[in-house]
Amino acid sequence: MSQEEQKSTVDLYSQYVAPTYGRFNIFPQRGEGVFLWDENGSRFLDFSGGVAVNSLGHSHPDLVKVICNQAAELVHCSNLYQHRGQAELARLLTEEVVGINGKCFFCNSGTEANEGLIKLARKFGEVSPSSIGEPRHEILSFNGSFHGRTTGGMAATGQEKIRSGFGPLMEGFKYLPFNDVTELINGVSDKTVAILMEPVQGEGGINVASSEFLSAVQEICQKRNILLFFDEVQCGIGRCGDLCGWRVIPNAQEIKPDAISWAKGLGGGFPIGAIWIRDKSINDLSLCDLLGPGTHGSTFGGAPLASSVASTVVRKIIDENICDNVINLGELINRELQSRPIPFITELRGLGLMLGFQVNSKAINEIRDFQKTNKTPALFLVELLADSGLLTVPAGSDVIRWLPPLIVKENEIMEALEIMRTVFERINT
Ligand SMILES: Cc1ncc(COP(=O)(O)O)c(C=O)c1O
């Protein structure tokens, strides 16, 4: 064995991988359904779901099959050509996911999808200028939002900690308080061209847009000719119990966004990002044709392999009524927590299987073992859960996120709740 092979994974990371993440000492090797096994053969119940990616669980046989079959036929061809798989996926997303006429553009990640939305807004601002004839370019987003790590995605993100140190940032973004109708009305200006929002904020701690706020956003967009963009990168494609996350919010079924971004769960683990743009007429053009030839592109976007995997994921979610499972199990978790509260958890927020357990930070601060660390309360608890075989994800400093595969079963949910209860009861004594 060479010297390199003898090094532990952690040593290889520290020597060769840029330290952009605070990584856990967890070394996954193999997965099946909701379970992951590490290099030593220890089993984890994976409720991190690759951070809302593994919609069908790990190594789903249908996903494995489509990857193998499509790879054997055609992995990649240029976007200069027309591959049926990409066109079929665009049809599926338009007709069966959104159900509103429009067109799709494909890329490879969530942040790239949002870059597409930002470019769409800029183009729209040009053809639909302000009252003094200048291109409109201002995009409103919300405090606590997360839209990605590229320069545009970062500039759109309403969290100072994400943007800090990378100035000067791309101009033209304004951040408003989430779920605050008055601030929204006061925040719109003659320059505003689009509103970009996560119907359910993920990284910001699982905050669901209120019905009142969503209708106010739609109303102001219609009144002021502003585009309404939903970032459904985390909350879309079934995660909240509907293929469109916002439709799970009460009274929001009729809300019609002008464009949507997706990634994460769309590929079930295979990288793909996409945007859908509404067929809405502006002057003598349609919004969905505004990004014309030469204006935008992606070498890998919507390549045959990614497209057939994503079509398989979406088809399965639709054909097997997986959204019903998501809704039922989300309700089960809520019921269980109400009937048997878990120490340190003060609230459960979210929709379907996009859930945030609010941690009582004050109570955690009193624990001696916690005082010895410099971790956030959420990170401290997430690590303890991982030590007991349950993988979850922190969101902000005091929220624990559950994002299990959408195919998770009731007994697996009960096992996860039991682990959480046992671990938190132990440190509560
Ligand atoms: C709502 C939202 N938008 C965009 C992104 C960025 O996606 P990606 O990491 O695929 O670029 C994320 C990632 O967490 C997200 O949650």
PDBQT file of the ligand as one rigid body, heavy atoms in Angstrom, charges set to zero:
ROOT
HETATM    1  C1  LIG A 501     -33.085  27.792  -1.460  1.00  0.00    +0.000 C 
HETATM    2  C2  LIG A 501     -31.733  27.530  -2.030  1.00  0.00    +0.000 A 
HETATM    3  N1  LIG A 501     -31.363  28.160  -3.159  1.00  0.00    +0.000 NA
HETATM    4  C3  LIG A 501     -30.164  27.936  -3.718  1.00  0.00    +0.000 A 
HETATM    5  C4  LIG A 501     -29.259  27.062  -3.159  1.00  0.00    +0.000 A 
HETATM    6  C5  LIG A 501     -27.941  26.815  -3.816  1.00  0.00    +0.000 C 
HETATM    7  O1  LIG A 501     -27.959  25.565  -4.395  1.00  0.00    +0.000 OA
HETATM    8  P1  LIG A 501     -26.600  24.848  -4.866  1.00  0.00    +0.000 P 
HETATM    9  O2  LIG A 501     -25.838  24.520  -3.620  1.00  0.00    +0.000 OA
HETATM   10  O3  LIG A 501     -27.043  23.657  -5.626  1.00  0.00    +0.000 OA
HETATM   11  O4  LIG A 501     -25.878  25.835  -5.710  1.00  0.00    +0.000 OA
HETATM   12  C6  LIG A 501     -29.606  26.386  -1.980  1.00  0.00    +0.000 A 
HETATM   13  C7  LIG A 501     -28.671  25.465  -1.331  1.00  0.00    +0.000 C 
HETATM   14  O5  LIG A 501     -28.742  25.173  -0.180  1.00  0.00    +0.000 OA
HETATM   15  C8  LIG A 501     -30.881  26.623  -1.401  1.00  0.00    +0.000 A 
HETATM   16  O6  LIG A 501     -31.264  26.017  -0.282  1.00  0.00    +0.000 OA
ENDROOT
TORSDOF 0
